[in-house]
Amino acid sequence: MHTALRIFIIVAGFSATLSPAQDTPPLAGFDCLIKPHSLADVSTREQGVIRSLLVDRGDLIKQGQEIAHLDADIEEVTVKLARARADMKAEVSEKREDLRFANRELSRIRELHERRAISSQLLDEARTASAKAQLQLQQALHRQQVAEIELDRASRLYERRIIRSPINGIVVDRKISLGESVDNRPILQVAEVDPLNVELIVPVDYFGQIKVAMNANVLPEYPGATTHSATVAVVDRIVDPASDTFGVRLEMSNPGLAIPSGVRCQINFTNN
């Protein structure tokens, strides 16, 4: 074969090898949807009636913030009673002073016994009185400790009548009204919106090209919106056979909660 012809065939074959890579579709122009990072139906394992609701739809709340109270009349009284018992220090002080007196009396009698001024029986009685005083002090301290434990238990039971938010977020809906029984029903629905999730469905042609930790630019579709950066958090490993697509989720920070959830968006992936 002529040398020039062989060179032409080799170059043509090399060009054909490169052509599929050139046809690879760009990772840009995908439709997406911005969603809350999580939705929580706030409930309680306690039984009772809603006495107060401290937040309403649209309110911003923080993790641990009080959002509702159950009726707690009995628990409040129990806490007061337990606190009164735990604060009773007089008995311990009295028994401690009795022990000091018994020890002083024992020292005086022991000294007299050493000088043979009193009988051994009186010394034994003084020793017994000191031991009894020590025991009575220990019993008083034990009762004090039990009272403090009872106060802690009563306080914990009362605390369970206070419903707190499990996350930072926004109140989406109130599920119950004042005076209604909780009875294992959700009280509020709270959405965590920092960070946000960005969800998209991608054709199978892109499988293997989008990977966890890839960065992307997200443009929400509402007036005045600006582009925000997001990072791939989840890439589905199962392709939907009916549509030849797979799902991708990104996380996007939302400081100041400036980006609303529930809006559509456009996304372009970057190569870094």
C-alpha positions as a Markdown table, in Angstrom:
| # | Residue | x | y | z |
|---|---|---|---|---|
| 1 | Met | 0.0 | 0.0 | 0.0 |
| 2 | His | 1.2 | 3.5 | -0.8 |
| 3 | Thr | 2.8 | 5.3 | 2.2 |
| 4 | Ala | 0.6 | 8.3 | 1.9 |
| 5 | Leu | -2.5 | 6.1 | 1.8 |
| 6 | Arg | -1.5 | 4.3 | 5.0 |
| 7 | Ile | -0.9 | 7.6 | 6.8 |
| 8 | Phe | -4.4 | 8.8 | 5.8 |
| 9 | Ile | -6.0 | 5.6 | 7.1 |
| 10 | Ile | -4.2 | 5.9 | 10.5 |
| 11 | Val | -5.2 | 9.5 | 10.9 |
| 12 | Ala | -8.8 | 8.8 | 10.0 |
| 13 | Gly | -9.0 | 5.9 | 12.5 |
| 14 | Phe | -7.5 | 8.1 | 15.2 |
| 15 | Ser | -10.0 | 10.8 | 14.5 |
| 16 | Ala | -12.9 | 8.3 | 14.7 |
| 17 | Thr | -11.6 | 7.2 | 18.1 |
| 18 | Leu | -11.8 | 10.7 | 19.4 |
| 19 | Ser | -15.2 | 11.5 | 18.0 |
| 20 | Pro | -17.3 | 9.9 | 20.8 |
| 21 | Ala | -15.6 | 12.1 | 23.5 |
| 22 | Gln | -16.3 | 15.1 | 21.4 |
| 23 | Asp | -20.0 | 14.2 | 21.3 |
| 24 | Thr | -20.2 | 13.9 | 25.2 |
| 25 | Pro | -23.1 | 16.2 | 26.2 |
| 26 | Pro | -22.2 | 19.2 | 28.4 |
| 27 | Leu | -23.1 | 19.1 | 32.2 |
| 28 | Ala | -25.2 | 22.2 | 32.0 |
| 29 | Gly | -28.8 | 23.4 | 31.6 |
| 30 | Phe | -30.5 | 20.9 | 33.9 |
| 31 | Asp | -33.9 | 21.7 | 35.4 |
| 32 | Cys | -33.9 | 21.2 | 39.2 |
| 33 | Leu | -36.1 | 21.8 | 42.2 |
| 34 | Ile | -35.0 | 23.4 | 45.5 |
| 35 | Lys | -36.5 | 21.6 | 48.6 |
| 36 | Pro | -36.1 | 21.7 | 52.4 |
| 37 | His | -33.2 | 19.7 | 53.7 |
| 38 | Ser | -35.7 | 17.8 | 56.0 |
| 39 | Leu | -39.3 | 17.9 | 57.2 |
| 40 | Ala | -40.1 | 17.0 | 60.7 |
| 41 | Asp | -43.5 | 16.3 | 62.2 |
| 42 | Val | -43.0 | 17.4 | 65.8 |
| 43 | Ser | -44.8 | 15.2 | 68.3 |
| 44 | Thr | -44.5 | 13.9 | 71.8 |
| 45 | Arg | -44.7 | 10.5 | 73.5 |
| 46 | Glu | -46.6 | 12.2 | 76.4 |
| 47 | Gln | -50.3 | 12.2 | 76.7 |
| 48 | Gly | -52.3 | 15.3 | 77.5 |
| 49 | Val | -54.0 | 18.4 | 76.2 |
| 50 | Ile | -52.3 | 21.4 | 74.5 |
| 51 | Arg | -52.2 | 24.3 | 76.9 |
| 52 | Ser | -50.3 | 26.7 | 74.8 |
| 53 | Leu | -48.8 | 27.0 | 71.3 |
| 54 | Leu | -45.8 | 29.4 | 71.2 |
| 55 | Val | -45.2 | 29.6 | 67.4 |
| 56 | Asp | -47.3 | 29.8 | 64.3 |
| 57 | Arg | -47.0 | 29.1 | 60.6 |
| 58 | Gly | -44.0 | 30.9 | 59.0 |
| 59 | Asp | -42.1 | 31.5 | 62.3 |
| 60 | Leu | -38.4 | 30.9 | 62.4 |
| 61 | Ile | -37.4 | 28.6 | 65.2 |
| 62 | Lys | -34.2 | 27.2 | 66.6 |
| 63 | Gln | -33.3 | 23.7 | 67.8 |
| 64 | Gly | -34.3 | 23.3 | 71.5 |
| 65 | Gln | -36.7 | 26.3 | 71.4 |
| 66 | Glu | -40.0 | 25.8 | 73.3 |
| 67 | Ile | -42.8 | 25.6 | 70.8 |
| 68 | Ala | -45.7 | 24.2 | 72.8 |
| 69 | His | -46.8 | 23.3 | 76.4 |
| 70 | Leu | -49.0 | 20.4 | 77.5 |
| 71 | Asp | -51.2 | 20.7 | 80.6 |
| 72 | Ala | -48.9 | 20.2 | 83.6 |
| 73 | Asp | -50.8 | 21.2 | 86.8 |
| 74 | Ile | -49.9 | 18.0 | 88.6 |
| 75 | Glu | -46.3 | 18.0 | 87.5 |
| 76 | Glu | -45.9 | 21.7 | 88.6 |
| 77 | Val | -47.2 | 20.8 | 92.1 |
| 78 | Thr | -45.0 | 17.8 | 92.3 |
| 79 | Val | -41.9 | 19.9 | 91.4 |
| 80 | Lys | -42.8 | 22.4 | 94.1 |
| 81 | Leu | -43.2 | 19.7 | 96.7 |
| 82 | Ala | -40.0 | 18.0 | 95.8 |
| 83 | Arg | -38.1 | 21.3 | 95.8 |
| 84 | Ala | -39.4 | 22.0 | 99.3 |
| 85 | Arg | -38.2 | 18.7 | 100.5 |
| 86 | Ala | -34.8 | 19.1 | 98.9 |
| 87 | Asp | -34.4 | 22.5 | 100.4 |
| 88 | Met | -34.9 | 21.3 | 104.0 |
| 89 | Lys | -31.4 | 21.6 | 105.3 |
| 90 | Ala | -32.4 | 22.0 | 109.0 |
| 91 | Glu | -32.4 | 18.3 | 109.8 |
| 92 | Val | -28.9 | 17.8 | 108.4 |
| 93 | Ser | -27.6 | 20.8 | 110.3 |
| 94 | Glu | -29.2 | 19.6 | 113.5 |
| 95 | Lys | -27.8 | 16.0 | 113.2 |
| 96 | Arg | -24.3 | 17.4 | 112.4 |
| 97 | Glu | -24.4 | 19.6 | 115.5 |
| 98 | Asp | -25.6 | 16.6 | 117.6 |
| 99 | Leu | -22.6 | 14.7 | 116.3 |
| 100 | Arg | -20.2 | 17.5 | 117.3 |
| 101 | Phe | -21.7 | 17.6 | 120.8 |
| 102 | Ala | -21.5 | 13.8 | 121.2 |
| 103 | Asn | -17.8 | 13.8 | 120.1 |
| 104 | Arg | -17.0 | 16.6 | 122.5 |
| 105 | Glu | -18.7 | 14.7 | 125.3 |
| 106 | Leu | -16.9 | 11.5 | 124.4 |
| 107 | Ser | -13.5 | 13.3 | 124.5 |
| 108 | Arg | -14.3 | 14.8 | 127.9 |
| 109 | Ile | -15.4 | 11.4 | 129.3 |
| 110 | Arg | -12.4 | 9.6 | 127.8 |
| 111 | Glu | -10.1 | 12.1 | 129.6 |
| 112 | Leu | -11.9 | 11.5 | 132.9 |
| 113 | His | -11.8 | 7.8 | 132.4 |
| 114 | Glu | -8.0 | 7.9 | 131.8 |
| 115 | Arg | -7.7 | 9.7 | 135.2 |
| 116 | Arg | -10.0 | 7.0 | 136.7 |
| 117 | Ala | -12.5 | 9.6 | 137.6 |
| 118 | Ile | -15.5 | 7.8 | 136.0 |
| 119 | Ser | -16.4 | 4.2 | 135.3 |
| 120 | Ser | -16.0 | 2.3 | 132.1 |
| 121 | Gln | -19.7 | 2.1 | 131.7 |
| 122 | Leu | -20.0 | 5.9 | 131.3 |
| 123 | Leu | -17.3 | 5.7 | 128.6 |
| 124 | Asp | -19.2 | 3.0 | 126.8 |
| 125 | Glu | -22.4 | 5.1 | 126.9 |
| 126 | Ala | -20.5 | 8.1 | 125.5 |
| 127 | Arg | -19.1 | 6.0 | 122.7 |
| 128 | Thr | -22.6 | 4.6 | 121.9 |
| 129 | Ala | -24.0 | 8.2 | 121.9 |
| 130 | Ser | -21.3 | 9.3 | 119.4 |
| 131 | Ala | -21.9 | 6.3 | 117.1 |
| 132 | Lys | -25.7 | 6.9 | 117.2 |
| 133 | Ala | -25.2 | 10.6 | 116.3 |
| 134 | Gln | -22.9 | 9.6 | 113.4 |
| 135 | Leu | -25.6 | 7.2 | 112.2 |
| 136 | Gln | -28.4 | 9.7 | 112.5 |
| 137 | Leu | -26.3 | 12.2 | 110.5 |
| 138 | Gln | -25.8 | 9.6 | 107.7 |
| 139 | Gln | -29.5 | 8.9 | 107.7 |
| 140 | Ala | -30.3 | 12.6 | 107.4 |
| 141 | Leu | -27.8 | 13.0 | 104.5 |
| 142 | His | -29.4 | 10.0 | 102.8 |
| 143 | Arg | -32.9 | 11.5 | 103.1 |
| 144 | Gln | -31.5 | 14.7 | 101.7 |
| 145 | Gln | -30.0 | 12.9 | 98.8 |
| 146 | Val | -33.2 | 11.0 | 98.1 |
| 147 | Ala | -35.1 | 14.3 | 98.2 |
| 148 | Glu | -32.7 | 15.8 | 95.6 |
| 149 | Ile | -33.2 | 12.7 | 93.3 |
| 150 | Glu | -37.0 | 13.1 | 93.7 |
| 151 | Leu | -36.7 | 16.8 | 92.7 |
| 152 | Asp | -34.6 | 15.8 | 89.6 |
| 153 | Arg | -37.2 | 13.2 | 88.6 |
| 154 | Ala | -40.1 | 15.6 | 89.1 |
| 155 | Ser | -38.3 | 18.2 | 87.1 |
| 156 | Arg | -37.7 | 15.8 | 84.2 |
| 157 | Leu | -41.3 | 14.8 | 84.2 |
| 158 | Tyr | -42.3 | 18.4 | 84.1 |
| 159 | Glu | -39.8 | 19.1 | 81.3 |
| 160 | Arg | -41.4 | 16.4 | 79.2 |
| 161 | Arg | -44.6 | 18.5 | 79.2 |
| 162 | Ile | -42.7 | 21.2 | 77.2 |
| 163 | Ile | -42.4 | 20.5 | 73.5 |
| 164 | Arg | -39.2 | 21.7 | 71.9 |
| 165 | Ser | -38.1 | 22.0 | 68.2 |
| 166 | Pro | -35.8 | 19.2 | 67.1 |
| 167 | Ile | -34.2 | 21.3 | 64.4 |
| 168 | Asn | -33.5 | 24.9 | 63.2 |
| 169 | Gly | -36.1 | 25.8 | 60.6 |
| 170 | Ile | -39.4 | 27.3 | 59.7 |
| 171 | Val | -42.9 | 26.3 | 60.9 |
| 172 | Val | -44.7 | 24.9 | 57.9 |
| 173 | Asp | -48.0 | 24.1 | 59.5 |
| 174 | Arg | -49.8 | 23.7 | 62.9 |
| 175 | Lys | -51.4 | 20.3 | 63.1 |
| 176 | Ile | -53.3 | 20.8 | 66.3 |
| 177 | Ser | -55.1 | 23.6 | 68.2 |
| 178 | Leu | -55.3 | 24.7 | 71.8 |
| 179 | Gly | -57.3 | 22.4 | 74.0 |
| 180 | Glu | -56.9 | 19.4 | 71.8 |
| 181 | Ser | -55.4 | 16.1 | 73.0 |
| 182 | Val | -52.1 | 15.2 | 71.4 |
| 183 | Asp | -52.8 | 11.4 | 71.5 |
| 184 | Asn | -49.7 | 10.6 | 69.4 |
| 185 | Arg | -50.7 | 13.2 | 66.8 |
| 186 | Pro | -48.1 | 15.6 | 65.2 |
| 187 | Ile | -48.2 | 19.1 | 66.7 |
| 188 | Leu | -46.3 | 21.0 | 64.1 |
| 189 | Gln | -44.5 | 20.4 | 60.9 |
| 190 | Val | -41.1 | 22.1 | 60.7 |
| 191 | Ala | -38.8 | 22.4 | 57.7 |
| 192 | Glu | -35.0 | 22.6 | 57.9 |
| 193 | Val | -34.0 | 25.1 | 55.2 |
| 194 | Asp | -30.3 | 25.7 | 55.8 |
| 195 | Pro | -28.9 | 23.9 | 54.0 |
| 196 | Leu | -31.3 | 23.2 | 51.2 |
| 197 | Asn | -31.6 | 20.2 | 48.9 |
| 198 | Val | -31.4 | 20.6 | 45.2 |
| 199 | Glu | -33.1 | 17.7 | 43.4 |
| 200 | Leu | -32.8 | 16.8 | 39.7 |
| 201 | Ile | -33.5 | 13.9 | 37.4 |
| 202 | Val | -30.7 | 13.3 | 34.9 |
| 203 | Pro | -30.8 | 11.2 | 31.6 |
| 204 | Val | -28.8 | 8.0 | 31.7 |
| 205 | Asp | -26.4 | 9.4 | 29.2 |
| 206 | Tyr | -24.7 | 11.3 | 32.1 |
| 207 | Phe | -24.3 | 8.3 | 34.3 |
| 208 | Gly | -20.8 | 8.2 | 35.7 |
| 209 | Gln | -20.1 | 11.8 | 34.8 |
| 210 | Ile | -21.8 | 13.3 | 37.9 |
| 211 | Lys | -20.1 | 12.3 | 41.1 |
| 212 | Val | -20.4 | 13.0 | 44.8 |
| 213 | Ala | -18.5 | 16.1 | 45.9 |
| 214 | Met | -18.8 | 17.8 | 42.5 |
| 215 | Asn | -19.6 | 21.5 | 42.5 |
| 216 | Ala | -22.4 | 23.2 | 40.6 |
| 217 | Asn | -23.9 | 26.6 | 40.1 |
| 218 | Val | -27.7 | 26.8 | 40.8 |
| 219 | Leu | -29.9 | 29.6 | 39.6 |
| 220 | Pro | -33.3 | 29.7 | 41.3 |
| 221 | Glu | -36.2 | 30.8 | 39.1 |
| 222 | Tyr | -37.7 | 33.8 | 40.9 |
| 223 | Pro | -37.3 | 37.5 | 40.2 |
| 224 | Gly | -34.0 | 38.9 | 41.4 |
| 225 | Ala | -32.5 | 35.5 | 42.0 |
| 226 | Thr | -28.7 | 35.1 | 41.9 |
| 227 | Thr | -26.5 | 32.1 | 41.3 |
| 228 | His | -25.5 | 30.0 | 44.3 |
| 229 | Ser | -22.9 | 27.2 | 44.6 |
| 230 | Ala | -24.0 | 23.7 | 45.6 |
| 231 | Thr | -22.2 | 20.3 | 46.1 |
| 232 | Val | -23.3 | 16.9 | 45.0 |
| 233 | Ala | -24.3 | 14.8 | 48.1 |
| 234 | Val | -26.1 | 11.8 | 46.5 |
| 235 | Val | -26.0 | 10.1 | 43.1 |
| 236 | Asp | -28.5 | 7.3 | 42.7 |
| 237 | Arg | -26.9 | 4.1 | 41.6 |
| 238 | Ile | -30.2 | 2.6 | 40.2 |
| 239 | Val | -31.5 | 3.9 | 36.9 |
| 240 | Asp | -35.3 | 4.1 | 36.3 |
| 241 | Pro | -35.9 | 1.7 | 33.4 |
| 242 | Ala | -39.1 | 3.4 | 32.4 |
| 243 | Ser | -37.5 | 6.8 | 31.8 |
| 244 | Asp | -33.8 | 6.0 | 31.5 |
| 245 | Thr | -33.0 | 8.5 | 34.2 |
| 246 | Phe | -31.4 | 8.6 | 37.6 |
| 247 | Gly | -31.6 | 11.0 | 40.5 |
| 248 | Val | -29.1 | 13.5 | 41.9 |
| 249 | Arg | -29.2 | 15.5 | 45.1 |
| 250 | Leu | -27.0 | 18.5 | 45.9 |
| 251 | Glu | -26.7 | 20.5 | 49.2 |
| 252 | Met | -26.8 | 24.3 | 49.0 |
| 253 | Ser | -26.1 | 26.5 | 52.0 |
| 254 | Asn | -28.8 | 29.1 | 52.7 |
| 255 | Pro | -27.4 | 31.7 | 55.2 |
| 256 | Gly | -30.0 | 34.1 | 56.4 |
| 257 | Leu | -32.7 | 31.8 | 54.8 |
| 258 | Ala | -32.6 | 34.1 | 51.7 |
| 259 | Ile | -33.4 | 31.3 | 49.2 |
| 260 | Pro | -37.0 | 30.0 | 49.4 |
| 261 | Ser | -37.6 | 26.3 | 49.1 |
| 262 | Gly | -40.1 | 24.9 | 46.7 |
| 263 | Val | -38.9 | 26.9 | 43.7 |
| 264 | Arg | -37.6 | 25.5 | 40.4 |
| 265 | Cys | -34.0 | 26.2 | 39.3 |
| 266 | Gln | -31.4 | 25.7 | 36.6 |
| 267 | Ile | -28.1 | 24.0 | 37.3 |
| 268 | Asn | -24.7 | 23.8 | 35.6 |
| 269 | Phe | -22.0 | 21.5 | 36.9 |
| 270 | Thr | -18.4 | 22.5 | 37.1 |
| 271 | Asn | -15.4 | 20.3 | 36.5 |
| 272 | Asn | -13.7 | 20.9 | 39.9 |
